[in-house]
Amino acid sequence: MNFDYPTTVRFRCIKCGICCGDTKEKNRHILLLRREAEQISKATSQPTSKFAVKIEGRAPYRYEMKKTEDGKCMFLGNNRCTIYSVRPLICRFYPFELSSYSGKYRFLYTEECPGINSGQVLGEAYFRRMFRLARAKHRPTTDSSGES
């Protein structure tokens, strides 16, 4: 697997919920793959249009999660994700993101997350699992309309 990762970063989720909504400094865009929107729809028994809006020009993402009036993910309740088992890849990765450059991938992270620099150092195995998850989620699929 061809990726770089931060070898000395420590992280432990402190369940603060900052990643699940807008802050004064950042407007969050919780992007969804078509497959993720379908999974959330099935798990919540809600049509996709109830929790997401269709987007263009952000391939492979097809939807953006709707937010509450105060800028939080509509599935955040008491600082807990109410769809945790089917949460989108972008949520699973936070505070990390996978970017690509010159045919190589690199894991970056944001220091806005208060869980960075707490907990244990994350090793290669952690990032390898995340990389595999990203590759599996981004595998193209075709639905009956021919849209991937």
Buried (B, 14 or more C-beta within 10 A) or exposed (E): EEBEBBEEBEBEEBEEBBBBBBEEEEEBEBBBBBBBBBBBBEBBEEEBEEBBEEBEEEEEBBBBBBBEEEEBBBBBEEEEBEBEEBBBBBBEBBBBEBEEEEEEBBBEBEEEBEBBEEEEEBEEEBBEEBBEBBEEBEEEEEEEEEEB
